[in-house]
């Protein structure tokens, strides 16, 4: 997947297009850990968009909850204010 397509997928993660994002990750598992613009990952965008089911799916597929963007923020930082997401990220390793 080229950079433009991946950056589009980041937007889909933010907007909660869970089926499409997880289908892409299922085709290429490396996408679960790939970063795009600003060193942000699909997990970062799913957390920003408060997409609980997508976050669950990405974690199962190997997303790194400790990955940091170019400003030093990780998934937990993006999940702040959402108790369910914070709890989920705390439970996954």
PyMOL CGO cylinders between C-alpha atoms (Angstrom):
from pymol import cmd
from pymol.cgo import CYLINDER

trace = [
    CYLINDER, 0.00, 0.00, 0.00, 1.45, 3.37, -0.97, 0.3, 1, 1, 1, 1, 1, 1,
    CYLINDER, 1.45, 3.37, -0.97, 1.62, 6.35, 1.38, 0.3, 1, 1, 1, 1, 1, 1,
    CYLINDER, 1.62, 6.35, 1.38, -1.44, 8.09, -0.05, 0.3, 1, 1, 1, 1, 1, 1,
    CYLINDER, -1.44, 8.09, -0.05, -3.58, 4.97, 0.34, 0.3, 1, 1, 1, 1, 1, 1,
    CYLINDER, -3.58, 4.97, 0.34, -2.34, 4.44, 3.89, 0.3, 1, 1, 1, 1, 1, 1,
    CYLINDER, -2.34, 4.44, 3.89, -3.05, 8.04, 4.82, 0.3, 1, 1, 1, 1, 1, 1,
    CYLINDER, -3.05, 8.04, 4.82, -6.57, 7.54, 3.46, 0.3, 1, 1, 1, 1, 1, 1,
    CYLINDER, -6.57, 7.54, 3.46, -6.87, 4.45, 5.65, 0.3, 1, 1, 1, 1, 1, 1,
    CYLINDER, -6.87, 4.45, 5.65, -5.88, 6.56, 8.67, 0.3, 1, 1, 1, 1, 1, 1,
    CYLINDER, -5.88, 6.56, 8.67, -8.88, 8.77, 7.94, 0.3, 1, 1, 1, 1, 1, 1,
    CYLINDER, -8.88, 8.77, 7.94, -11.12, 5.75, 7.69, 0.3, 1, 1, 1, 1, 1, 1,
    CYLINDER, -11.12, 5.75, 7.69, -9.88, 4.60, 11.10, 0.3, 1, 1, 1, 1, 1, 1,
    CYLINDER, -9.88, 4.60, 11.10, -10.75, 7.98, 12.59, 0.3, 1, 1, 1, 1, 1, 1,
    CYLINDER, -10.75, 7.98, 12.59, -14.23, 7.93, 11.08, 0.3, 1, 1, 1, 1, 1, 1,
    CYLINDER, -14.23, 7.93, 11.08, -14.89, 4.36, 12.26, 0.3, 1, 1, 1, 1, 1, 1,
    CYLINDER, -14.89, 4.36, 12.26, -14.96, 2.47, 8.99, 0.3, 1, 1, 1, 1, 1, 1,
    CYLINDER, -14.96, 2.47, 8.99, -14.13, -0.64, 10.99, 0.3, 1, 1, 1, 1, 1, 1,
    CYLINDER, -14.13, -0.64, 10.99, -14.89, -3.30, 8.39, 0.3, 1, 1, 1, 1, 1, 1,
    CYLINDER, -14.89, -3.30, 8.39, -12.79, -1.63, 5.71, 0.3, 1, 1, 1, 1, 1, 1,
    CYLINDER, -12.79, -1.63, 5.71, -9.84, -0.89, 7.99, 0.3, 1, 1, 1, 1, 1, 1,
    CYLINDER, -9.84, -0.89, 7.99, -9.72, -4.38, 9.48, 0.3, 1, 1, 1, 1, 1, 1,
    CYLINDER, -9.72, -4.38, 9.48, -10.09, -5.97, 6.04, 0.3, 1, 1, 1, 1, 1, 1,
    CYLINDER, -10.09, -5.97, 6.04, -7.03, -4.02, 4.88, 0.3, 1, 1, 1, 1, 1, 1,
    CYLINDER, -7.03, -4.02, 4.88, -5.08, -5.11, 7.97, 0.3, 1, 1, 1, 1, 1, 1,
    CYLINDER, -5.08, -5.11, 7.97, -6.15, -8.71, 7.43, 0.3, 1, 1, 1, 1, 1, 1,
    CYLINDER, -6.15, -8.71, 7.43, -4.70, -8.52, 3.90, 0.3, 1, 1, 1, 1, 1, 1,
    CYLINDER, -4.70, -8.52, 3.90, -1.45, -6.96, 5.13, 0.3, 1, 1, 1, 1, 1, 1,
    CYLINDER, -1.45, -6.96, 5.13, -0.83, -7.45, 8.86, 0.3, 1, 1, 1, 1, 1, 1,
    CYLINDER, -0.83, -7.45, 8.86, 2.10, -5.00, 8.74, 0.3, 1, 1, 1, 1, 1, 1,
    CYLINDER, 2.10, -5.00, 8.74, -0.47, -2.19, 8.44, 0.3, 1, 1, 1, 1, 1, 1,
    CYLINDER, -0.47, -2.19, 8.44, -1.36, -2.74, 12.10, 0.3, 1, 1, 1, 1, 1, 1,
    CYLINDER, -1.36, -2.74, 12.10, 2.06, -1.32, 13.06, 0.3, 1, 1, 1, 1, 1, 1,
    CYLINDER, 2.06, -1.32, 13.06, 2.69, 1.05, 10.15, 0.3, 1, 1, 1, 1, 1, 1,
    CYLINDER, 2.69, 1.05, 10.15, 2.79, 4.78, 10.73, 0.3, 1, 1, 1, 1, 1, 1,
    CYLINDER, 2.79, 4.78, 10.73, 1.87, 7.52, 8.32, 0.3, 1, 1, 1, 1, 1, 1,
    CYLINDER, 1.87, 7.52, 8.32, 1.70, 11.28, 8.47, 0.3, 1, 1, 1, 1, 1, 1,
    CYLINDER, 1.70, 11.28, 8.47, 3.03, 12.58, 11.76, 0.3, 1, 1, 1, 1, 1, 1,
    CYLINDER, 3.03, 12.58, 11.76, 4.16, 9.03, 12.63, 0.3, 1, 1, 1, 1, 1, 1,
    CYLINDER, 4.16, 9.03, 12.63, 0.56, 8.22, 13.54, 0.3, 1, 1, 1, 1, 1, 1,
    CYLINDER, 0.56, 8.22, 13.54, -0.84, 4.71, 13.37, 0.3, 1, 1, 1, 1, 1, 1,
    CYLINDER, -0.84, 4.71, 13.37, -4.27, 3.28, 12.68, 0.3, 1, 1, 1, 1, 1, 1,
    CYLINDER, -4.27, 3.28, 12.68, -4.60, 2.68, 16.42, 0.3, 1, 1, 1, 1, 1, 1,
    CYLINDER, -4.60, 2.68, 16.42, -3.89, 6.35, 17.13, 0.3, 1, 1, 1, 1, 1, 1,
    CYLINDER, -3.89, 6.35, 17.13, -6.62, 7.42, 14.72, 0.3, 1, 1, 1, 1, 1, 1,
    CYLINDER, -6.62, 7.42, 14.72, -9.10, 4.87, 16.03, 0.3, 1, 1, 1, 1, 1, 1,
    CYLINDER, -9.10, 4.87, 16.03, -8.49, 6.18, 19.56, 0.3, 1, 1, 1, 1, 1, 1,
    CYLINDER, -8.49, 6.18, 19.56, -8.84, 9.81, 18.43, 0.3, 1, 1, 1, 1, 1, 1,
    CYLINDER, -8.84, 9.81, 18.43, -12.17, 8.92, 16.84, 0.3, 1, 1, 1, 1, 1, 1,
    CYLINDER, -12.17, 8.92, 16.84, -13.30, 6.96, 19.93, 0.3, 1, 1, 1, 1, 1, 1,
    CYLINDER, -13.30, 6.96, 19.93, -13.82, 3.78, 17.85, 0.3, 1, 1, 1, 1, 1, 1,
    CYLINDER, -13.82, 3.78, 17.85, -13.86, 1.06, 20.53, 0.3, 1, 1, 1, 1, 1, 1,
    CYLINDER, -13.86, 1.06, 20.53, -14.57, -1.91, 18.25, 0.3, 1, 1, 1, 1, 1, 1,
    CYLINDER, -14.57, -1.91, 18.25, -11.88, -0.86, 15.81, 0.3, 1, 1, 1, 1, 1, 1,
    CYLINDER, -11.88, -0.86, 15.81, -9.38, -0.42, 18.64, 0.3, 1, 1, 1, 1, 1, 1,
    CYLINDER, -9.38, -0.42, 18.64, -10.20, -3.94, 19.84, 0.3, 1, 1, 1, 1, 1, 1,
    CYLINDER, -10.20, -3.94, 19.84, -9.74, -5.32, 16.33, 0.3, 1, 1, 1, 1, 1, 1,
    CYLINDER, -9.74, -5.32, 16.33, -6.43, -3.56, 15.80, 0.3, 1, 1, 1, 1, 1, 1,
    CYLINDER, -6.43, -3.56, 15.80, -5.05, -4.75, 19.14, 0.3, 1, 1, 1, 1, 1, 1,
    CYLINDER, -5.05, -4.75, 19.14, -5.98, -8.34, 18.31, 0.3, 1, 1, 1, 1, 1, 1,
    CYLINDER, -5.98, -8.34, 18.31, -4.14, -7.92, 15.01, 0.3, 1, 1, 1, 1, 1, 1,
    CYLINDER, -4.14, -7.92, 15.01, -0.93, -6.76, 16.68, 0.3, 1, 1, 1, 1, 1, 1,
    CYLINDER, -0.93, -6.76, 16.68, -1.20, -2.96, 16.81, 0.3, 1, 1, 1, 1, 1, 1,
    CYLINDER, -1.20, -2.96, 16.81, 1.42, -1.47, 19.10, 0.3, 1, 1, 1, 1, 1, 1,
    CYLINDER, 1.42, -1.47, 19.10, -0.30, 0.57, 21.81, 0.3, 1, 1, 1, 1, 1, 1,
    CYLINDER, -0.30, 0.57, 21.81, 3.08, 1.96, 22.86, 0.3, 1, 1, 1, 1, 1, 1,
    CYLINDER, 3.08, 1.96, 22.86, 3.93, 3.42, 19.43, 0.3, 1, 1, 1, 1, 1, 1,
    CYLINDER, 3.93, 3.42, 19.43, 4.40, 7.17, 19.62, 0.3, 1, 1, 1, 1, 1, 1,
    CYLINDER, 4.40, 7.17, 19.62, 3.75, 9.82, 17.03, 0.3, 1, 1, 1, 1, 1, 1,
    CYLINDER, 3.75, 9.82, 17.03, 6.24, 12.56, 16.18, 0.3, 1, 1, 1, 1, 1, 1,
    CYLINDER, 6.24, 12.56, 16.18, 5.04, 14.59, 19.19, 0.3, 1, 1, 1, 1, 1, 1,
    CYLINDER, 5.04, 14.59, 19.19, 5.53, 11.72, 21.64, 0.3, 1, 1, 1, 1, 1, 1,
    CYLINDER, 5.53, 11.72, 21.64, 1.87, 10.77, 22.10, 0.3, 1, 1, 1, 1, 1, 1,
    CYLINDER, 1.87, 10.77, 22.10, 0.76, 7.14, 22.27, 0.3, 1, 1, 1, 1, 1, 1,
    CYLINDER, 0.76, 7.14, 22.27, -2.66, 5.50, 21.94, 0.3, 1, 1, 1, 1, 1, 1,
    CYLINDER, -2.66, 5.50, 21.94, -3.43, 6.04, 25.62, 0.3, 1, 1, 1, 1, 1, 1,
    CYLINDER, -3.43, 6.04, 25.62, -2.89, 9.79, 25.21, 0.3, 1, 1, 1, 1, 1, 1,
    CYLINDER, -2.89, 9.79, 25.21, -5.36, 9.84, 22.30, 0.3, 1, 1, 1, 1, 1, 1,
    CYLINDER, -5.36, 9.84, 22.30, -7.86, 7.80, 24.34, 0.3, 1, 1, 1, 1, 1, 1,
    CYLINDER, -7.86, 7.80, 24.34, -7.91, 10.26, 27.26, 0.3, 1, 1, 1, 1, 1, 1,
    CYLINDER, -7.91, 10.26, 27.26, -11.46, 11.13, 28.25, 0.3, 1, 1, 1, 1, 1, 1,
    CYLINDER, -11.46, 11.13, 28.25, -12.90, 7.80, 27.12, 0.3, 1, 1, 1, 1, 1, 1,
    CYLINDER, -12.90, 7.80, 27.12, -12.98, 5.45, 30.11, 0.3, 1, 1, 1, 1, 1, 1,
    CYLINDER, -12.98, 5.45, 30.11, -13.71, 2.34, 28.01, 0.3, 1, 1, 1, 1, 1, 1,
    CYLINDER, -13.71, 2.34, 28.01, -10.77, 2.95, 25.69, 0.3, 1, 1, 1, 1, 1, 1,
    CYLINDER, -10.77, 2.95, 25.69, -8.42, 3.77, 28.55, 0.3, 1, 1, 1, 1, 1, 1,
    CYLINDER, -8.42, 3.77, 28.55, -9.46, 0.59, 30.35, 0.3, 1, 1, 1, 1, 1, 1,
    CYLINDER, -9.46, 0.59, 30.35, -9.08, -1.51, 27.20, 0.3, 1, 1, 1, 1, 1, 1,
    CYLINDER, -9.08, -1.51, 27.20, -5.61, -0.16, 26.48, 0.3, 1, 1, 1, 1, 1, 1,
    CYLINDER, -5.61, -0.16, 26.48, -4.63, -0.81, 30.10, 0.3, 1, 1, 1, 1, 1, 1,
    CYLINDER, -4.63, -0.81, 30.10, -5.77, -4.43, 29.87, 0.3, 1, 1, 1, 1, 1, 1,
    CYLINDER, -5.77, -4.43, 29.87, -3.91, -5.33, 26.70, 0.3, 1, 1, 1, 1, 1, 1,
    CYLINDER, -3.91, -5.33, 26.70, -0.41, -6.00, 27.95, 0.3, 1, 1, 1, 1, 1, 1,
]
cmd.load_cgo(trace, "trace")
